Amino acid sequence: MIRVVSLLDLIHFILVIWKLLRRFFLGGSSASGHVLTLRCVSTLRQATGRKFKGKTRMEEEDVFTCRIQYVNDADPFATTSSSYLEPMRPVTFNFRLHSLIGDQLTEVIRTLRAPHKVGDSALQVYKGLEGGGGEFHTYLDSDLTLADQPDELDLLKSDSYVFLIFRHY
């Protein structure tokens, strides 16, 4: 069965695909990329009448995208060790809300390329200040999920200068 699509729908579909490809190749915000992907998937479903493999809205709500960095403070008395944040620009990471944080630490280490080990490190909430510097807040409990820690999750969602620091404890 052939479905007739109006010229306006076709133009909208082409523009959505163009924006998606442009974001993919030129980079951009991951949060707006998810919205654009969802719109593209729904447009594909409308235009073709078939299901398209992609993330559903439920899968999008089960993931929290957050910026992360690490501090190499294994030996606080070493002259090469300092408490500056690495890498210089925070890396975005998709945390699964309903999975234990301890189970996701190996992926965090791999993403950051950090020198830490899973057994002796933790995630800490960090609020950066606009003029530079920042304050360290509470540690996340690695035996719980991110959804089980609503105070820390609300703090992470509250401000764009709030992100997670991966460090030794």
C-alpha positions, 0 to 999 in steps of 0.5 A, spaced: 500 500 500 502 506 497 501 512 502 501 519 499 505 524 503 504 532 502 510 536 499 510 540 505 511 533 509 516 531 505 520 538 505 519 537 513 522 530 513 528 532 509 530 538 513 529 534 519 534 529 516 539 535 514 539 537 521 540 531 524 546 529 519 549 536 521 549 535 528 552 528 527 558 531 523 559 538 526 557 535 533 553 539 538 549 538 544 547 531 546 540 533 549 538 537 543 540 531 539 536 526 542 530 531 541 531 531 534 532 524 533 525 522 536 522 527 532 526 524 526 523 517 528 516 519 529 517 523 522 519 517 519 513 513 522 508 518 519 511 518 512 513 510 511 507 507 516 513 502 518 516 502 525 523 504 525 529 502 530 531 507 535 530 509 542 523 510 545 521 515 549 521 510 555 528 509 554 530 516 553 527 517 560 531 512 563 538 515 562 540 521 565 546 525 561 551 528 565 558 532 565 563 528 568 571 529 570 576 526 574 581 528 580 587 524 580 588 525 588 591 518 589 597 521 593 596 528 595 603 528 597 606 527 590 608 533 587 606 531 580 599 530 583 594 536 584 587 537 585 585 540 578 580 537 574 581 533 568 580 533 562 579 540 561 573 540 558 567 535 561 565 529 558 558 527 557 556 520 560 549 517 560 547 514 566 542 509 567 537 511 572 535 504 574 542 501 574 547 501 580 552 506 580 557 501 582 556 497 576 557 503 571 563 505 574 567 501 569 564 505 563 565 512 567 573 510 567 573 508 560 570 514 558 574 518 562 581 514 561 582 515 568 587 512 572 582 510 577 580 503 579 573 501 581 574 499 588 577 505 591 573 511 587 567 514 587 563 519 584 562 526 587 557 532 586 561 538 584 558 545 583 562 550 579 562 557 580 561 562 574 568 566 576 572 559 576 573 554 582 567 551 585 565 547 591 564 539 592 558 536 595 556 529 597 558 523 594 553 518 590 552 511 594 555 506 589 550 501 592 544 505 590 541 507 583 541 514 581 534 514 581 534 512 589 538 518 590 533 524 589 536 529 592 543 529 588 539 527 582 535 534 583 541 538 584 544 535 578 538 537 574 538 544 577 544 548 574 548 547 568 554 548 572 553 542 576 556 536 574 560 529 577 567 528 579 570 522 579 575 521 585 579 516 589 576 516 596 
